[in-house]
């Protein structure tokens, strides 16, 4: 090799070492398939790899897609002599062979693949130098109405070829609000929510945008970019709610017929009935024409509200649904109807001329407040025509009936029947009216007698008893408010002990006891009863003495038991009151004024006594709330003298708590243990309580050891108001039972303490359970005694068996002897 070639190889080796090409950090190796990655745009004469071959190979040969760029030295150095361009060729597929001195292939050819890696050496370019588009006002925000597109020759799989779109400028920019937005990945231009609401072709029909595109994902300042102008025309929105449509009911036009339309190319139309009507008589075709498909009936439904929906090919709404309002226009297709087959009205006799009797009500199903529903009334017949025809008048438009010509008298006729014609502009209907002439209340009730004499009843007469029957009559029309009689006591019953019920058929009055009579309160009642009508009397007529009656009720005395003022007396005292303390007072009165004696019943604990003369109740023993917090007894009141009648009432004594119970353990702790030998200090939990009443604060006990001598081995620590830990201070305990005394204080203003003992056993454990060897237990005999008992039992059983066996043997001998005797006298049978 010449000196110049050696220098060239040395330069290549220097470059190779600098650039670091190769696989797995190796710069040379045997002839085998290889793959290399090289960035485009690098300086030429870059060493790639040095292949080595075994003799007899002396040189190398390079073939394939070299493009005059790749060469190999006889010593196997592979390099490129020009800059690579990925956009020209992204992969070069080469073959390397090893040759001998005669040029024969001794190894290979082996494939060598060169991947040209991309660098950002191409700028993105829009496909057009100028874009134009249009959008309708109120279009759906976010739905693209046009696209801009750009290309970049760099590798799209790398950031070099990743393009990002952006709107740089919007003209005009009203109130600094962007009306347009762009999808930075796809270049789709759409309206913003503000643009969807505010774009108006009457204000600004044209907008200009400047849109940019940048490679490198737009993330670095070294990216390339391009920009393009975009002109946008704003078109009027044809997707607007129409004015309400009026359709005449029961139209004779051929169906279906068109009522309104839209025409937005590419839209898919449908109708949405949000009222869920049983019959939906509308349809829409894909041209946007809306039709009514069948006759409408205003009396069935006078208006329809539904929505027109437009969607694109993907099923996405093009805009908000439009509300369509259809009003059904009325025609006069319904005759008047009467509210009832016969309208019954009443008029009093002697009613003044011109008085209103009542109103005939008729209906028309056609639309209200239109000429189709205006009704006119006219009387066409009156039956009977006595004392003359034309006694009644009906108001033409209101249907109100009035009395004309003269007043009516029931003696002439009790009833009139009218035929009234009710008509609208096209139809006529007959309605019927019955007018009853009713008697006026011009007669007063009159009692059959004015004085019902004296009545005598004992004061214990049962409530509800009938004590007197009274009768008054009224000559007005029967079974009307003018002749019905109501009886009212006006004097002699201030306490409301009596009531009077009226028989609606006969007007008979039944005087009954409403409350018990009381001889001691009132012994004689002088009663005055008034008879009246529920209907007011006509002017000039008044009730007089004939409408009232009297009777005298005399009450006789009955011996009655004493009466308490209430059935339950309640009192509250502390459970710590001293013996002899007054805790309550019970009083009863005898209706006859006799003295009353008091006694107790049900004092099962013997805590109380009662003063027999005054009814005062005293404690005679120590009360105990914990034994019974609400103490109930009966108090018996007995009259002194007379029949010694008595009555009872309840006395409830509530005992309030005092701190009179020392703390104690909540249960007997018999299973507390530590495993012996103790490996580390441990602790046990115990709980305390007391029998006093639990306050809203709960219990707050304090805990300590009961003896100072225990403090070197044990300690007590409080967990909460009722629980504490008993803990060991060391591990040197014997295998036995320790009885630990604990002092517990309840923390009251006048605290009580309790000393309790906790037995704690140190024992060997099996599976974390205390194991105790069997030992003599109370009630179980020792082994010797058990053996003696067993032998004695067996001896008794043996004696019993011997006696039984002996008796069975004796009975068997007797049976054989009897059988022998019987065989001697028993005749033979065939």
Buried (B, 14 or more C-beta within 10 A) or exposed (E): EEEEEEEBBEEBBEBBEEBEBBEEEEBEBEBEEBEBEBEBBBEEBBBBBBBEBEEEBBBBBBEBBBEEBBEBBEBBBBBBEBEBBBEEBBEBEBBBBBBBEEEEEBBBBBBBBBEBBBBBBBBBBBEEEEBEBEBBBBBBBBBBBBBBBBBBBBBBEBBBBBBBBBBEEBEEEBEEEBBBBBEBEEBBBBBBEBBBEBBBBEEBBEBEBBBBBBBBBBEEEEBBBBBBBBEBEBEEBEBEBBEEBEBBBEBEEEEBEEBBBBEBEEBBBEBEEEEEBEEBBBBBEEEBBBBBEEBBBBBEBBEBBBBBBBBBEEEEEBBBBBEBBBBBBBBBBBBBEBEEEEBEBEBBBBBEEEEEBBBBEBEBBBBEEEEBBBBBBEBEEBEEEEEEEEBBBBEEEEBBBBBEEEBBEBEEBBEBEBBBBBBBEEBEBEBBBEBEBBBBBBBBBBBEEEEBEEBEBEBBBEEEEEBBEBBBBBEBBEEBBBBBBBBEBEEBBEEEBBBBEBEEEEBBBBBBBBEEBBBBEBBEBEBBBBBBBEBEBEEEEEBEEEBBBBBBBEBEBEEBBBEBEEEEBEBEBEBBBEEEBEBBBBBBBBBBEBEBBBBBEEBEEEBBBBEBEEBBBBBEEEBBBBEBBEBEBEBBBBBEEBEEBBBBBBBBBEBBBBBBBBBBBEEEBEEBBBBBEBEEEEBBEBBBBBBBBEEEEEBBBBBBBBEEEBEEBBBBEBEEBBBBBBEBEEEEBEEEEBEBBBBBBBBEEEEBBBEBEBBBBBBEEEEEEBEEEEEEEEEEEEEEEEEEEEEEEEEEEEEEEEEEEEEEEEEEEEEEEEEEEEEEEEEEEE
